Amino acid sequence: MKNIMDKIRNISKNDDEVTPKKTIVFFGFYLVFFLIIFLLLTFNSNKNYLTQEYESSNSKVNNKGLLKKNFVYDYKINVDGVLHDYYGKKYEDTEKFKYNNLDYYRDKNKFLVNKDGKWTSCDNPYVFFEFIDFDSMLKIIQNATFMAKTENADGTILYHYLITSNTINKVLYDKDSDYDEDPDSIDIYTDSSDNITNIHYQLNHFCTHVDNCNNTLDIEMNFEMNGSVKKIDNPAL
């Protein structure tokens, strides 16, 4: 950079004759100089914005449909190529869903499974439950970094977020970490009525950092939020 500035000074100092060529060279050097400074400042600003630990921003997407706790869902969780598919319905704190050809019932943190026509208590069958649990889902969205919004002609909208492993550790597990890494992504789709229809997590960096997978963690959640789900009674009673 010092050599460039010396050349500019020599052009203006050592020759009184100003030609179009020298004018172009003179202003060209200044244009390149300020362009480099601008790019450096922009890069550093974006890097700090994305990697700051526990970076928080207000969610730009409307959560009103989720907050009603009344929807049909299909959760697809892909861990290193192994697919776990949960299809069911939610009403307030209760759920009834199917997984691996078995029927399950959930009431808060209690789970029942139907085997051979009999409902019995069982462990939580969800893998990576912390990412699809209702309260955790809202926390993740609210603490992710909003990046972009794409509005389509049919009224549907795509919201794009980034989130670091440090933020996930703090929000979900209240743990401090200092990973130097690229952020993972969250895409949220809404319909023309502003209801969330799909949430897609790509959490490869987080999953490999905490040793919960070898390479990939992909979570896709589809929702139908038409308010049609009625009260779900405990099938064992």
Secondary structure as a PSIPRED ss2 file (coil, helix, strand):
# PSIPRED VFORMAT (PSIPRED V4.0)

   1 M C   1.000  0.000  0.000
   2 K H   0.000  1.000  0.000
   3 N H   0.000  1.000  0.000
   4 I H   0.000  1.000  0.000
   5 M H   0.000  1.000  0.000
   6 D H   0.000  1.000  0.000
   7 K H   0.000  1.000  0.000
   8 I H   0.000  1.000  0.000
   9 R H   0.000  1.000  0.000
  10 N H   0.000  1.000  0.000
  11 I H   0.000  1.000  0.000
  12 S H   0.000  1.000  0.000
  13 K H   0.000  1.000  0.000
  14 N H   0.000  1.000  0.000
  15 D C   1.000  0.000  0.000
  16 D C   1.000  0.000  0.000
  17 E C   1.000  0.000  0.000
  18 V C   1.000  0.000  0.000
  19 T C   1.000  0.000  0.000
  20 P H   0.000  1.000  0.000
  21 K H   0.000  1.000  0.000
  22 K H   0.000  1.000  0.000
  23 T H   0.000  1.000  0.000
  24 I H   0.000  1.000  0.000
  25 V H   0.000  1.000  0.000
  26 F H   0.000  1.000  0.000
  27 F H   0.000  1.000  0.000
  28 G H   0.000  1.000  0.000
  29 F H   0.000  1.000  0.000
  30 Y H   0.000  1.000  0.000
  31 L H   0.000  1.000  0.000
  32 V H   0.000  1.000  0.000
  33 F H   0.000  1.000  0.000
  34 F H   0.000  1.000  0.000
  35 L H   0.000  1.000  0.000
  36 I H   0.000  1.000  0.000
  37 I H   0.000  1.000  0.000
  38 F H   0.000  1.000  0.000
  39 L H   0.000  1.000  0.000
  40 L H   0.000  1.000  0.000
  41 L H   0.000  1.000  0.000
  42 T H   0.000  1.000  0.000
  43 F H   0.000  1.000  0.000
  44 N H   0.000  1.000  0.000
  45 S H   0.000  1.000  0.000
  46 N H   0.000  1.000  0.000
  47 K H   0.000  1.000  0.000
  48 N H   0.000  1.000  0.000
  49 Y H   0.000  1.000  0.000
  50 L H   0.000  1.000  0.000
  51 T H   0.000  1.000  0.000
  52 Q C   1.000  0.000  0.000
  53 E C   1.000  0.000  0.000
  54 Y C   1.000  0.000  0.000
  55 E C   1.000  0.000  0.000
  56 S C   1.000  0.000  0.000
  57 S C   1.000  0.000  0.000
  58 N C   1.000  0.000  0.000
  59 S C   1.000  0.000  0.000
  60 K C   1.000  0.000  0.000
  61 V C   1.000  0.000  0.000
  62 N C   1.000  0.000  0.000
  63 N C   1.000  0.000  0.000
  64 K H   0.000  1.000  0.000
  65 G H   0.000  1.000  0.000
  66 L H   0.000  1.000  0.000
  67 L H   0.000  1.000  0.000
  68 K C   1.000  0.000  0.000
  69 K C   1.000  0.000  0.000
  70 N E   0.000  0.000  1.000
  71 F E   0.000  0.000  1.000
  72 V E   0.000  0.000  1.000
  73 Y E   0.000  0.000  1.000
  74 D E   0.000  0.000  1.000
  75 Y E   0.000  0.000  1.000
  76 K E   0.000  0.000  1.000
  77 I E   0.000  0.000  1.000
  78 N E   0.000  0.000  1.000
  79 V E   0.000  0.000  1.000
  80 D C   1.000  0.000  0.000
  81 G C   1.000  0.000  0.000
  82 V E   0.000  0.000  1.000
  83 L E   0.000  0.000  1.000
  84 H E   0.000  0.000  1.000
  85 D E   0.000  0.000  1.000
  86 Y E   0.000  0.000  1.000
  87 Y E   0.000  0.000  1.000
  88 G E   0.000  0.000  1.000
  89 K E   0.000  0.000  1.000
  90 K E   0.000  0.000  1.000
  91 Y E   0.000  0.000  1.000
  92 E C   1.000  0.000  0.000
  93 D C   1.000  0.000  0.000
  94 T E   0.000  0.000  1.000
  95 E E   0.000  0.000  1.000
  96 K E   0.000  0.000  1.000
  97 F E   0.000  0.000  1.000
  98 K E   0.000  0.000  1.000
  99 Y E   0.000  0.000  1.000
 100 N C   1.000  0.000  0.000
 101 N C   1.000  0.000  0.000
 102 L E   0.000  0.000  1.000
 103 D E   0.000  0.000  1.000
 104 Y E   0.000  0.000  1.000
 105 Y E   0.000  0.000  1.000
 106 R E   0.000  0.000  1.000
 107 D E   0.000  0.000  1.000
 108 K C   1.000  0.000  0.000
 109 N C   1.000  0.000  0.000
 110 K E   0.000  0.000  1.000
 111 F E   0.000  0.000  1.000
 112 L E   0.000  0.000  1.000
 113 V E   0.000  0.000  1.000
 114 N E   0.000  0.000  1.000
 115 K E   0.000  0.000  1.000
 116 D C   1.000  0.000  0.000
 117 G C   1.000  0.000  0.000
 118 K E   0.000  0.000  1.000
 119 W E   0.000  0.000  1.000
 120 T E   0.000  0.000  1.000
 121 S E   0.000  0.000  1.000
 122 C E   0.000  0.000  1.000
 123 D C   1.000  0.000  0.000
 124 N C   1.000  0.000  0.000
 125 P C   1.000  0.000  0.000
 126 Y C   1.000  0.000  0.000
 127 V C   1.000  0.000  0.000
 128 F C   1.000  0.000  0.000
 129 F H   0.000  1.000  0.000
 130 E H   0.000  1.000  0.000
 131 F H   0.000  1.000  0.000
 132 I H   0.000  1.000  0.000
 133 D C   1.000  0.000  0.000
 134 F H   0.000  1.000  0.000
 135 D H   0.000  1.000  0.000
 136 S H   0.000  1.000  0.000
 137 M H   0.000  1.000  0.000
 138 L H   0.000  1.000  0.000
 139 K H   0.000  1.000  0.000
 140 I H   0.000  1.000  0.000
 141 I H   0.000  1.000  0.000
 142 Q H   0.000  1.000  0.000
 143 N H   0.000  1.000  0.000
 144 A C   1.000  0.000  0.000
 145 T E   0.000  0.000  1.000
 146 F E   0.000  0.000  1.000
 147 M E   0.000  0.000  1.000
 148 A E   0.000  0.000  1.000
 149 K E   0.000  0.000  1.000
 150 T E   0.000  0.000  1.000
 151 E E   0.000  0.000  1.000
 152 N C   1.000  0.000  0.000
 153 A C   1.000  0.000  0.000
 154 D C   1.000  0.000  0.000
 155 G C   1.000  0.000  0.000
 156 T C   1.000  0.000  0.000
 157 I E   0.000  0.000  1.000
 158 L E   0.000  0.000  1.000
 159 Y E   0.000  0.000  1.000
 160 H E   0.000  0.000  1.000
 161 Y E   0.000  0.000  1.000
 162 L E   0.000  0.000  1.000
 163 I E   0.000  0.000  1.000
 164 T C   1.000  0.000  0.000
 165 S H   0.000  1.000  0.000
 166 N H   0.000  1.000  0.000
 167 T H   0.000  1.000  0.000
 168 I H   0.000  1.000  0.000
 169 N H   0.000  1.000  0.000
 170 K H   0.000  1.000  0.000
 171 V H   0.000  1.000  0.000
 172 L H   0.000  1.000  0.000
 173 Y H   0.000  1.000  0.000
 174 D C   1.000  0.000  0.000
 175 K C   1.000  0.000  0.000
 176 D C   1.000  0.000  0.000
 177 S C   1.000  0.000  0.000
 178 D C   1.000  0.000  0.000
 179 Y C   1.000  0.000  0.000
 180 D C   1.000  0.000  0.000
 181 E C   1.000  0.000  0.000
 182 D C   1.000  0.000  0.000
 183 P C   1.000  0.000  0.000
 184 D E   0.000  0.000  1.000
 185 S E   0.000  0.000  1.000
 186 I E   0.000  0.000  1.000
 187 D E   0.000  0.000  1.000
 188 I E   0.000  0.000  1.000
 189 Y E   0.000  0.000  1.000
 190 T E   0.000  0.000  1.000
 191 D C   1.000  0.000  0.000
 192 S C   1.000  0.000  0.000
 193 S C   1.000  0.000  0.000
 194 D C   1.000  0.000  0.000
 195 N C   1.000  0.000  0.000
 196 I E   0.000  0.000  1.000
 197 T E   0.000  0.000  1.000
 198 N E   0.000  0.000  1.000
 199 I E   0.000  0.000  1.000
 200 H E   0.000  0.000  1.000
 201 Y E   0.000  0.000  1.000
 202 Q E   0.000  0.000  1.000
 203 L C   1.000  0.000  0.000
 204 N H   0.000  1.000  0.000
 205 H H   0.000  1.000  0.000
 206 F H   0.000  1.000  0.000
 207 C H   0.000  1.000  0.000
 208 T H   0.000  1.000  0.000
 209 H H   0.000  1.000  0.000
 210 V C   1.000  0.000  0.000
 211 D C   1.000  0.000  0.000
 212 N C   1.000  0.000  0.000
 213 C C   1.000  0.000  0.000
 214 N C   1.000  0.000  0.000
 215 N C   1.000  0.000  0.000
 216 T C   1.000  0.000  0.000
 217 L E   0.000  0.000  1.000
 218 D E   0.000  0.000  1.000
 219 I E   0.000  0.000  1.000
 220 E E   0.000  0.000  1.000
 221 M E   0.000  0.000  1.000
 222 N E   0.000  0.000  1.000
 223 F E   0.000  0.000  1.000
 224 E E   0.000  0.000  1.000
 225 M C   1.000  0.000  0.000
 226 N C   1.000  0.000  0.000
 227 G C   1.000  0.000  0.000
 228 S C   1.000  0.000  0.000
 229 V C   1.000  0.000  0.000
 230 K C   1.000  0.000  0.000
 231 K C   1.000  0.000  0.000
 232 I C   1.000  0.000  0.000
 233 D C   1.000  0.000  0.000
 234 N C   1.000  0.000  0.000
 235 P C   1.000  0.000  0.000
 236 A C   1.000  0.000  0.000
 237 L C   1.000  0.000  0.000
